[in-house]
Amino acid sequence: MSSTADHDGALGHLEESLEQHGLETRGIEPVPDPERTATTRGLLPTWIAANITVLLLTVGASLAVVFGLNFWQALGAGLAAPVVSYGLVGLVGVAGRRGGAPGMALSRAVFGQRGNLLPGALIWVARWGWETINAVTGAYALLTVLDILFGIRRNTALVVVALLLFVISTFVISGMGIGAVRRCGRWAAWLFGAFTLLVLGRLVVTTNWGGVLGQPAGPTASMITGAGLIAAGGMSWAPAAPDFTRYLPRTASSAAIVRNTVGGALLVVLPMVLMGAVMAAGMPALARAADPVSFLGEILPLWLAVPYLLVALVGMVLINAMSMYSAGFTAQTLGFRIPRHRAVAVNAVISLVLGGVLMLAATSFLGSFIAFLSLLAVAFSAWVGVFGVDMLRRREYDAAALLDRSRTGAYWYRAGFSPAAVTAWALGLAAGALFTRSDWFSGPFAANNPVGRCGLGWIATIAVSALLYAVLPKPAVVPAASGERAPLAV
């Protein structure tokens, strides 16, 4: 008995030491009120960091070249997309303040302990793709810097090494936890902002604005499609939003959560998309480049291209770190009884393998990226529709019940499922797929109607899942047990 007590005491001292040195040891259990000391202002650099990717330049170029939009239409799409998508992300983030737990743990209260495994598994797998895309982009940035500075041409071995370095860096930051993510995010936001202003200044001076502003307008449907493409990337963060707000005190302003989430995204997305659209005027091949970042070495001077790519590389590491941080929680909610940092390691290995396949075998990066975004948005939107409607009726979460997976738990519902939530999610997912078109898959209603033509399958997904969940009979809301502490293990 004494050895058990000694072991528990030693473990407690170890965890306390790790926390003091910046390693987050807390898993999916709700954060106690005394530890909820974050501020809503901290969300601004968090969501700036979540969007520091040169992929937005490629997307902006595709608006001009592929969708035929002029400058003003690209401006409208780049403004509307983050406001809509990150507005939803911010609203979902309010649940983190209410419950103090990660998004996919709070989701147990909506879908049931077993029912939550269905959207959880899909979201976890979808994150593999998102992390793979970012890992590949980061590796391309590193390879481009090596080429510019030292004339080192890529080969298979160098591709693998670059990808491995990127994934290891991602794992270190995400494994350490929310403190490391926040600190790195603040520095990256300042650095990226400074160099983006330099790039913008150079574009203002060197661009033929008469040609750019004189381009004819494209179809309105193409503008909506382009905005939807940008918004799809933002929607992928919705289930993870509570992961970054669970350390906020219960008194934190909901409006401030939404405002800082949208503001952080908008500060990056809008200028990056416009920069891509302007660059495409002089380099139309940018929109279809197999390598999405090497063009920066051609269009920018050496003194600006190298530091900008390095800062962007740091940003892409942070994007993947945030995604893997959330993926670790998702794995735990699926029943993997491993520490969060080990769950993160699983995603790191998967993104390394899939990234190698994409870099060495894929013929069109942009085609793969757009196809992935289309399907990714549908996968996440079905959950958003159900969870968002549930937030309108549920103001608090039972901390103990979130972790109680027994048949007597308050969130067990009917055989571990909430029939209303699971049904609405499944039918919403199916409806969205019917209206979605990509290089990999096209639904039967992906054409010959406004929703399909404009690439708004994810909007159909949210609408169907939300409406169905609103009208279907649901389990009664379980009030939080007063004074009851949640156990510290799942």
Phi, psi and omega in degrees: 000319181293325179294324177296318179295319178297319179298315180296321180294318179296320179297320179296318178295321179298313181296322179296319179295318179297318179299319182295331182265012171097000179267117180282121180257353181287139179260229185273357179294144180302144181283128177297151182305319181298337181268356185269078187245008180290167178238154179295334178297331180294343179287335182298304177293333178299313183276343167294311181298327182291352183238008180281088179212136178288352175300331179294329174295318179295319177297317178299320177295322180294330176300320182281318188270310185280315184266351176071029181274147174272182185301316185289326176290322176297323176299314180297317180293318181291338178273314185290321186300308180291330178296316181288307187291314181281343168297317176294320178300315179297320179296318177295326178298335177301328179298326178296320176295323180291316188255344179067019183230163176298159184302315184284346171281317176298330181298338177298327179292338183267311187264346187093159185299319177275320181300329181292342178294331183292300177293329180298315180295318180295317180294322179297314179295320179299325178295331176303315181295316181298316180292326178294314179302315181291322178297319179296317179297318178296319178295320176300319180298316179296318179296323179294319177299316179298322179292315183294314186280319190239359180067024181276114180277146183288149171215177186301315182296318181292323176300314181296317180296315179299316179295320180295317178299319180296313183294321178296316178299318178299315182297319182299313183291311182293327179294326179290329173111194191297326180297314180294320179299317181293315182297313179296323180298319180296315180294317181297322181298315180294312182297315182294321178299317182295314182286330176295321177297321178296316179296317178300317179299318179294320179296321179300321184281321190263347185279143173278087187293334177298318178290320181294310184284345180269001180294140179290156180286147176269177179298146178300323179299324179291325177294318178295320178298316179297317177297321178295324178295316178294317182295331181301321178296320178295321181299333182295342180272350188303309180297338181270350185305316179296338179299331184257002177241359186287346175268004175282144176294157182298340182272000181299143183288128176296320179298322179292324177299312181293316183298315181287330176293310179295316183298316179298315180293317184296324181297337179256313188298312185298305180295326181293317179296317179294321177298318179297318180295321180289317179299324182295338178297326179263341181224076181301335181295343179305322185291339183239020183293136176292327176253114190284355185235343186296337181298335180298327178291340181267327187265341181248151176293159185303317185295339180257323183296316185294306180296325180295318178295322179294318178294319177296325177297317176299319179298318180290329172298318181292321177301313180291325177298318178295319180294316179291327175303313178289323180298328177298319176294319180300318178299321179293322179291339177281355176107003177288114184272067179226154177300157184302318184293332176285325175296324177297321181299325178300313179296326179297316180295318181297315181294329177295314181293310182294325178296320177298320178296316183293318183289326186266339187242331185288140180266335181225105180295313183298318179299317178295320182295312181294319178298318180294315181301320181299315181283326179299315182299320179295317182300320182278329185292327179299319177292318182300318181300314180289311184296321181296317178294322179297327179297334180290336182252348184240116182261348180210165181232142177280109185300317181292320182293329179300328183258356181270105183260016178278167181292344180266000181293150183295336181255025176280324179056235184256103181058030179091001183238146165262104185305321182297313183293314182294319180295313180297320180295313183295316181289325176295319178298316180294318180297317179297319180297326180297330184259006186261137179234132176207176178292338184265330185202139175224127179284164182294339180251024182283353178224174176065021173203154185300322182297312180292316182297326183268008177065037184253034176301326180290330175293318177299323179298311180298315184298313183293313182294320180293314182295317180296316181294328180293326186262339181286148177294131186241157174297153178295148177293129181272119179290149178293137179287120183291134177070009181262125181272142178283143175295157185265014178213150180271000000 
